[in-house]
């Protein structure tokens, strides 16, 4: 089933992308939740016209994302958490904690744009920030005990 995404959907695609998904996923989740519409010929033409009109806005958004990525540079965040003597932390470091640490450094980035693996030990870890569909930036996270 071909659909046109109305919003960014993690693992599926970005806004205005035409993607192919399983029919049940499209009919039962994406379309009712308002994340997508069916990719008919008229909808494809409508989206193509919207994309053409919004091209200059998209270029500005991409440039802003690249500027933020350059400001982030080789940023190294320190996140303090409670840990046992073996180096395992209680719980896990979440994207919300990373977003809060970035906010303290002056970067207002939504937690949904931060992808990190399961961080359950002290030490150095990496996270990827999706600033734009073409701009991804990797930062280093240093998890230390309180």
Long-range contacts (C-beta under 8 A, 24 or more apart in sequence): 1-26, 1-27, 1-38, 2-38, 2-39, 3-30, 3-31, 3-36, 3-37, 3-38, 3-39, 4-36, 4-37, 4-38, 4-39, 4-43, 4-44, 4-47, 5-30, 5-35, 5-36, 6-34, 6-35, 6-36, 6-37, 7-34, 7-35, 8-133, 9-35, 9-36, 10-112, 14-133, 16-47, 16-50, 16-51, 18-44, 18-47, 61-132, 62-132, 62-134, 62-135, 65-131, 65-132, 65-134, 65-135, 66-131, 66-132, 66-135, 68-107, 68-109, 68-131, 68-137, 69-129, 69-131, 69-135, 69-137, 71-107, 72-107, 72-129, 72-137, 72-139, 74-140, 75-105, 75-139, 75-140, 76-139, 76-140, 76-141, 76-142, 77-101, 77-102, 77-105, 77-139, 77-140, 77-141, 77-142, 78-142, 78-144, 79-141, 79-142, 79-143, 79-144, 80-144, 80-145, 80-146, 81-143, 81-144, 81-145, 81-146, 82-145, 82-146, 83-122, 83-145, 83-146, 87-121, 87-122, 87-123, 88-120, 88-121, 88-122, 89-119, 89-120, 89-121, 89-122, 89-143, 89-145, 91-120, 92-118, 92-119, 92-120, 93-119, 93-120, 93-125, 93-141, 93-143, 95-127, 98-127, 98-141, 101-141, 116-141, 119-143
